[in-house]
Amino acid sequence: MSSTVTSERLLQVSIWRGGDDGRLVQYEIETRENQTVLDVVTEIQRRLEPSLAYRFACRVGVCGSCAMTVNGRPRWTCRTHVKNVVEDHALTIEPLRNLPKIKDLVCDLAPFIDTFKRAGAPFSGSNTRHEKPAAVKPDSPLRVAADAALQCINCAVCYSACDVVSWNPDYIGPAGLNRAWTLVNDVRHNRREQTFKMAFGEGGCGSCHSHGNCTRHCPVELRPSESIAGLKRAAFSGLPTE
Amino acid sequence: MHPTRRHQSYLAAMAHRVSGALLALFLPVHFLLLGSALDGPEALDHYLRLADNPFVKFAEWGLVSLLGIHLALGLRVLLLELTPWPHRTEKLSTWILPSALFALGLGLLFIYRSTS
């Protein structure tokens, strides 16, 4: 917040205050060099509105906890520069879409976390520490398929961007199905068949309309659309094999 | 349009869905017309002569174009969902322009065939 003020013109910031029945409240702060959206929220909370609730932890794009809706699109606010998203010196910052609002910019992630269980997670291994680790070749087709879908940090940006989630609350959503795809391709997972059945069951991959919002918005550039397509193909061809 | 939907994959999905819905609206009329053949060739010809009306011809051109765009974008969905990636949604988004051109071409071919 000590960086140089770059414009005479103030940044007009509308921030969601309250829960589901809340409203947008206007604030004005100075425009600065190298200012992220998270910097904006922090400055408002520290200088103008101490009761403003929001989440963040790492501030460097590792944890994903600062995800919010900025000018209508879900983003990691710590990795979003104001200059890249500001429209006519104005920003609108809201909590993530498709999740219940708790207070201000904080939403309840419990329904999102539940989707992983509904998609057949978590991993379930049968080996104990006394047995040798399973040998999985890095270039085996299953490992390659799983690799492409790993690195999800469960930030809920894709879940928030998904149209089908907003229409159908029973839909598991892209993150849960992406996780299911990694498990279906994991030979060490001893519930592969069950995970696949859950991912293809009610509210599963068959509900996806392939709009691609998830792939478009994923901050770590994963492709949940690809994972969901893989699950759909498996419905025809059976579980992937080596 | 909602900001999360401002990308080509969404546009392709919507064009596919809207063209499908419009074609579905036409289907009852199509079957009604075909069903008139059960009353003899004169009954069917009576309806077919309606196609000489320029407005009906224009509507038919619209239907052929809708069929073209729905067919092309349906192929995109099949490729997207049933063939192994590494193709990316972005790459398949380039499917939109060829689909539109294909539909336009099909519509023009219809006009050419029905006026020559």
Interface residues (C-beta under 8 A of the other chain):
Chain A: N71 G72 R73 P74 R97 A161 D163 H209 S210 H211 G212 N213 T215 R216 H217 R223 S225 E226 A229 G230 K232 R233 F236
Chain B: H2 P3 T4 R5 H7 S9 Y10 A13 V77 L80 E81 L82 P84 W85 R88 T89
